[in-house]
Amino acid sequence: MKTMFRTLLVLGIISEIAVVTLSATSSSLSGWWLLAPVSVIAVAFLLLFAGMVMDRRKKGSWSLSLSDTAERFGVPRLALALLVSEISSLWSLTKIFTRPSSTAGVDAHPGYKNLRTVVTVIVGLVIVEITVIHLAVPSQFWRILLLVLSIYALLLLIGFYTSIKVNPHLLTPRGLEIRRGHRFVCEIPWENLARAQKVGPGQGGDIIINEDGEVRLPVLSEVNVRLELEPPVLAQDLHKGRVDVTAVEIYCDDRNSFLDSVAEAW
């Protein structure tokens, strides 16, 4: 499977380079020929997708299955994780107008509201960009291509925002369920929670999982709650698989309400 995937992928890439070179040197060659080698690349990725789905069904989650897929197809695990992240973001668009479902005995605490302003501003900028490109670019092919890329990037952003919105942190009778979109989930039984406290915003917007098992899940570089665990618990991260967690810093829209709920239920 690894050999077949790589052969198709290399063949498609070489064909694409050849078509691009011919297009640059020959004015009579239509830009639509650039799409011809894409069919070969598409077949390679269809094989990869089929393998990913099969492994996911066996393991039960993307976080646990991607290592097997990466080994079978010779693809970096991080690349597969980023691909799943994009697909999950696009799938989240189906829930854009959906509120998180409420279950008896489960208290939801979202952490997405500081994203709304940023998303709104970017949507406005993309609309302006699309208008400028339509007026400034003479080639119909490049206008359509840039339009598709702009809309795709916008959909990814809105999908990411929606994934954060519809996956709030949960307080259940058994403990806490800490979530960060489709990437990270950690179930913390009450007996494993050693401390819950306020924390400053810190720096950096990337999810961090260090060697000591400390996890940082910022939203727009912000965290405001720290949970310390004793003993550690297992969490699932799309990029790293299964990890031991000793502490986790998260962002909640209403930090005081979250901490009060934890203190009451703990």
Backbone torsions as a table, in degrees:
resi	resn	phi	psi	omega
1	MET	NA	-38.9	179.3
2	LYS	-62.1	-44.0	-178.6
3	THR	-65.4	-44.0	-179.5
4	MET	-63.0	-44.6	-179.2
5	PHE	-61.6	-47.2	-177.6
6	ARG	-67.1	-37.1	179.2
7	THR	-63.1	-47.8	179.4
8	LEU	-63.0	-41.0	-177.8
9	LEU	-66.2	-45.5	179.8
10	VAL	-64.7	-41.6	178.8
11	LEU	-60.7	-43.4	179.0
12	GLY	-64.9	-41.1	-179.1
13	ILE	-67.2	-43.6	179.0
14	ILE	-62.5	-41.5	178.5
15	SER	-63.3	-39.7	179.3
16	GLU	-64.4	-42.5	178.3
17	ILE	-62.1	-41.5	179.9
18	ALA	-63.3	-42.9	-179.9
19	VAL	-66.4	-40.4	178.5
20	VAL	-62.8	-42.1	179.1
21	THR	-62.6	-44.9	178.6
22	LEU	-64.9	-37.7	179.6
23	SER	-64.9	-35.0	-179.1
24	ALA	-74.8	-28.0	-177.2
25	THR	-97.0	-16.1	-178.0
26	SER	-124.6	115.4	-178.9
27	SER	-72.3	-17.0	-178.1
28	SER	-82.7	-12.9	-178.7
29	LEU	-82.2	123.4	-178.3
30	SER	-68.4	145.7	178.1
31	GLY	-64.9	-19.9	-179.7
32	TRP	-67.0	-19.0	176.5
33	TRP	-64.6	-19.2	177.7
34	LEU	-61.6	-23.5	-177.2
35	LEU	-85.7	-12.5	-176.0
36	ALA	-60.1	-49.2	-179.4
37	PRO	-68.3	-12.3	-178.7
38	VAL	-61.9	-29.3	-179.3
39	SER	-62.7	-37.9	178.3
40	VAL	-67.8	-43.9	177.8
41	ILE	-63.2	-36.2	-179.9
42	ALA	-63.6	-39.9	178.0
43	VAL	-62.2	-41.9	178.5
44	ALA	-60.3	-43.7	-178.7
45	PHE	-73.3	-28.4	174.7
46	LEU	-63.6	-40.1	174.8
47	LEU	-61.4	-43.6	179.5
48	LEU	-63.0	-45.6	-179.6
49	PHE	-60.9	-42.3	179.5
50	ALA	-61.1	-42.7	177.4
51	GLY	-64.6	-39.0	178.7
52	MET	-62.8	-43.3	-179.3
53	VAL	-65.4	-42.1	179.3
54	MET	-62.2	-45.0	179.5
55	ASP	-66.0	-35.8	179.6
56	ARG	-65.1	-39.5	178.3
57	ARG	-65.4	-35.2	179.7
58	LYS	-70.4	-42.5	-173.2
59	LYS	-89.5	-26.4	178.1
60	GLY	96.5	-13.8	177.8
61	SER	-157.7	155.1	178.0
62	TRP	-64.0	-38.7	-176.6
63	SER	-58.3	-34.7	-177.4
64	LEU	-90.6	-23.4	-172.4
65	SER	-92.8	-22.5	-171.6
66	LEU	-65.2	-30.1	178.6
67	SER	-63.3	-41.4	178.2
68	ASP	-64.4	-43.4	179.9
69	THR	-64.2	-42.2	-180.0
70	ALA	-60.2	-39.6	-179.7
71	GLU	-70.8	-39.7	-177.2
72	ARG	-69.6	-35.4	-175.4
73	PHE	-103.4	-4.3	-179.9
74	GLY	67.9	35.2	-178.5
75	VAL	-112.9	138.4	177.1
76	PRO	-57.3	137.6	-179.1
77	ARG	-60.0	-38.2	-179.3
78	LEU	-61.8	-38.7	178.6
79	ALA	-62.5	-41.7	177.6
80	LEU	-65.5	-39.5	179.1
81	ALA	-63.0	-41.8	178.3
82	LEU	-65.5	-37.0	177.7
83	LEU	-64.5	-45.6	177.9
84	VAL	-63.2	-37.0	178.1
85	SER	-61.0	-43.4	179.5
86	GLU	-64.7	-45.6	-180.0
87	ILE	-63.0	-41.3	179.2
88	SER	-64.6	-38.3	177.7
89	SER	-64.0	-43.4	178.3
90	LEU	-65.2	-38.9	178.7
91	TRP	-65.9	-31.1	179.1
92	SER	-64.3	-20.2	178.7
93	LEU	-61.1	-24.9	178.2
94	THR	-69.1	-14.0	-178.4
95	LYS	-112.8	18.1	-172.7
96	ILE	-61.6	-30.7	180.0
97	PHE	-105.2	15.3	-177.4
98	THR	-98.2	135.0	172.8
99	ARG	-88.2	147.6	176.8
100	PRO	-56.6	131.9	-178.0
101	SER	-67.1	141.2	-179.9
102	SER	-101.2	136.2	179.3
103	THR	-122.3	142.3	-179.4
104	ALA	-58.3	131.0	179.0
105	GLY	83.4	1.1	-179.6
106	VAL	-114.7	127.3	-178.3
107	ASP	-109.3	118.5	-177.1
108	ALA	-96.0	137.1	178.2
109	HIS	-129.4	100.6	-176.6
110	PRO	-75.0	164.1	176.2
111	GLY	-147.9	65.9	-175.0
112	TYR	-136.4	-10.9	-167.6
113	LYS	-65.8	-28.0	178.5
114	ASN	-74.0	-6.4	175.4
115	LEU	-84.5	-21.5	-170.6
116	ARG	-61.4	-44.7	-178.5
117	THR	-62.6	-43.6	-179.6
118	VAL	-62.3	-45.7	-179.8
119	VAL	-62.5	-42.1	179.8
120	THR	-61.8	-43.9	179.6
121	VAL	-63.3	-43.8	-178.6
122	ILE	-65.8	-38.1	176.5
123	VAL	-58.6	-44.4	178.2
124	GLY	-62.3	-42.2	179.7
125	LEU	-65.1	-38.3	179.5
126	VAL	-66.1	-38.7	177.4
127	ILE	-61.9	-42.5	177.1
128	VAL	-64.0	-43.0	-179.6
129	GLU	-60.5	-44.1	179.9
130	ILE	-61.0	-41.0	179.0
131	THR	-64.1	-44.3	-179.4
132	VAL	-63.7	-44.3	180.0
133	ILE	-61.1	-41.7	-179.7
134	HIS	-60.9	-35.2	-178.0
135	LEU	-85.4	-29.5	-170.7
136	ALA	-96.1	-26.9	-175.5
137	VAL	-94.5	119.4	-175.9
138	PRO	-76.0	-30.5	-175.8
139	SER	-77.2	127.2	178.9
140	GLN	-64.5	-38.8	-180.0
141	PHE	-59.6	-49.3	-178.0
142	TRP	-69.9	-32.0	175.6
143	ARG	-62.1	-45.1	-179.1
144	ILE	-66.9	-43.2	-179.4
145	LEU	-61.6	-47.3	180.0
146	LEU	-66.7	-34.1	176.5
147	LEU	-63.6	-45.8	179.6
148	VAL	-62.2	-44.1	-179.7
149	LEU	-64.1	-40.1	179.7
150	SER	-65.4	-44.1	180.0
151	ILE	-66.4	-39.3	179.4
152	TYR	-62.7	-45.4	178.5
153	ALA	-62.1	-38.7	179.0
154	LEU	-65.6	-42.2	178.7
155	LEU	-63.9	-38.1	176.9
156	LEU	-61.6	-42.9	-179.9
157	LEU	-63.7	-47.2	-179.8
158	ILE	-65.0	-37.6	177.6
159	GLY	-64.8	-40.7	176.6
160	PHE	-61.4	-45.8	178.0
161	TYR	-58.7	-43.8	-179.4
162	THR	-65.1	-37.7	179.8
163	SER	-63.8	-35.0	175.4
164	ILE	-69.6	-40.7	-176.5
165	LYS	-65.0	-43.1	-173.3
166	VAL	-89.6	2.1	177.3
167	ASN	-123.9	68.9	180.0
168	PRO	-73.1	167.0	170.9
169	HIS	-71.5	144.1	-174.8
170	LEU	-122.7	140.7	168.4
171	LEU	-108.4	121.3	-178.4
172	THR	-120.3	169.0	176.7
173	PRO	-58.7	-24.3	-178.0
174	ARG	-91.0	-19.4	-178.6
175	GLY	156.2	-149.1	-178.3
176	LEU	-108.9	145.5	170.9
177	GLU	-122.4	106.7	-177.1
178	ILE	-94.3	127.6	-175.6
179	ARG	-133.4	150.3	175.0
180	ARG	-136.2	88.7	-176.9
181	GLY	58.7	-136.6	177.5
182	HIS	-97.2	2.5	-173.9
183	ARG	-88.4	-41.9	-167.6
184	PHE	-131.6	136.6	173.1
185	VAL	-144.7	135.9	-179.4
186	CYS	-141.3	118.3	177.5
187	GLU	-95.9	122.2	-175.3
188	ILE	-115.2	106.0	174.1
189	PRO	-62.5	149.4	-178.1
190	TRP	-57.3	-34.8	-177.9
191	GLU	-70.1	-15.2	178.0
192	ASN	-93.8	-8.7	-179.3
193	LEU	-83.8	115.7	-178.6
194	ALA	-93.8	-34.5	-177.3
195	ARG	-159.0	143.3	173.2
196	ALA	-131.1	123.1	-174.1
197	GLN	-149.4	165.3	175.8
198	LYS	-73.5	153.4	178.2
199	VAL	-147.3	152.3	178.8
200	GLY	-72.2	166.1	-174.5
201	PRO	-65.0	-30.9	-179.5
202	GLY	72.2	-160.9	-177.2
203	GLN	-135.2	150.0	175.1
204	GLY	92.2	141.2	-178.2
205	GLY	-103.9	2.0	-178.1
206	ASP	-86.6	147.9	171.0
207	ILE	-70.0	130.7	-177.2
208	ILE	-122.8	131.2	172.8
209	ILE	-129.1	105.2	-174.8
210	ASN	-89.7	178.5	-175.2
211	GLU	-67.7	-21.0	179.1
212	ASP	-85.8	1.7	179.7
213	GLY	83.6	13.7	177.3
214	GLU	-88.8	129.6	-173.9
215	VAL	-116.1	137.9	175.5
216	ARG	-123.2	121.1	-177.1
217	LEU	-118.9	77.0	-175.6
218	PRO	-78.8	156.9	168.3
219	VAL	-121.6	113.9	-172.7
220	LEU	53.6	47.4	176.8
221	SER	71.4	3.3	-175.1
222	GLU	-108.1	138.7	164.9
223	VAL	-131.7	153.9	179.5
224	ASN	-142.9	1.8	178.1
225	VAL	-136.5	137.6	175.5
226	ARG	-121.0	130.1	177.6
227	LEU	-115.8	123.2	178.1
228	GLU	-105.6	138.1	-170.6
229	LEU	-119.9	138.4	177.3
230	GLU	-152.7	112.5	-2.0
231	PRO	-75.0	170.5	179.4
232	PRO	-61.8	159.2	177.1
233	VAL	-123.2	160.6	177.6
234	LEU	-86.3	137.8	175.7
235	ALA	-127.6	161.3	177.7
236	GLN	-114.8	122.1	178.2
237	ASP	-119.1	131.4	-175.7
238	LEU	-59.3	-35.0	-176.7
239	HIS	-83.3	-33.1	-172.6
240	LYS	-114.9	-4.9	-178.8
241	GLY	81.5	-139.6	-178.2
242	ARG	-87.1	129.6	-177.1
243	VAL	-134.2	150.0	173.3
244	ASP	-85.7	132.6	-176.2
245	VAL	-118.1	126.7	176.7
246	THR	-104.3	-22.8	178.2
247	ALA	-158.6	150.2	179.5
248	VAL	-142.1	131.2	176.4
249	GLU	-107.3	130.1	-174.3
250	ILE	-132.1	171.3	174.4
251	TYR	-116.9	132.1	174.7
252	CYS	-123.9	140.6	177.0
253	ASP	-60.4	-40.8	178.6
254	ASP	-120.4	88.2	-175.7
255	ARG	-61.8	-44.3	-176.8
256	ASN	-63.4	-40.6	178.6
257	SER	-63.6	-40.5	179.2
258	PHE	-63.2	-48.1	-178.6
259	LEU	-66.0	-36.6	176.6
260	ASP	-64.2	-41.2	179.3
261	SER	-65.6	-39.4	177.7
262	VAL	-64.0	-45.5	-179.3
263	ALA	-62.1	-36.7	-178.9
264	GLU	-72.0	-38.4	-175.5
265	ALA	-87.0	-23.5	-173.5
266	TRP	-70.0	NA	NA
